[in-house]
Amino acid sequence: MNSPALRDFALLMARLVLGVVFIAHGYQHWIGEGMRRTAQQFAQAGVPQPRLAAYLAGSLELVGGAMLIIGLLTTIVAGILALMMLAAGYFMHLEAGFFASDGGIEFPLVLTVLLGLIVVFGSGRVSLDKVLIDG
């Protein structure tokens, strides 16, 4: 079954879930653990410019998550977040193995694939992108 309505619903659900996940992690970086702690974790993992990277990651997660939810500049935002997840997977998770329960690559890998689907298929008809393009 190749229903446009079903595809749009699936894209909306993926955007909503990803948006909430990224907002939660951005909030965790900014408020929960704080930027100082996040930068320390990044430094320990060998992330270049850890303080700048922490602020960039936290901001991209908060703003990008919100943009995914409303469907604004969706493919660009999803592409940027996918690249960020690849970097996070490499620097923060790769050495811990596969499983998320061990801090492994599983979680960033799933996020990257879902973001990649949004890059390929777009935001769907239930998005600000669609409203702005169609006027």
MOJO-V292842 format. One line per field, one symbol per residue. ss: DSSP state (h for helix, s for strand, l for the rest). phi: phi as a letter, one per 30 degrees, with the letter a starting at -180 (. if undefined). A space follows every 50 residues. Layout:
ss = ???
phi = ???
This chain:
ss = lllhhhhhhhhhhhhhhhhhhhhhhhhhhhhhllhhhhhhhhhhhllllh hhhhhhhhhhhhhhhhhhhhlllhhhhhhhhhhhhhhhhhhhhhhhlllh hhlllhhhhhhhhhhhhhhhhllllllhhhhhhhl
phi = .cdeddddddddddddddedddddddddddcedidddddddddddiddhe ddddddddddddddddddddichddddddddddddddddddcbeddjcdd dciddeddddddddddddddcididcadedddddi
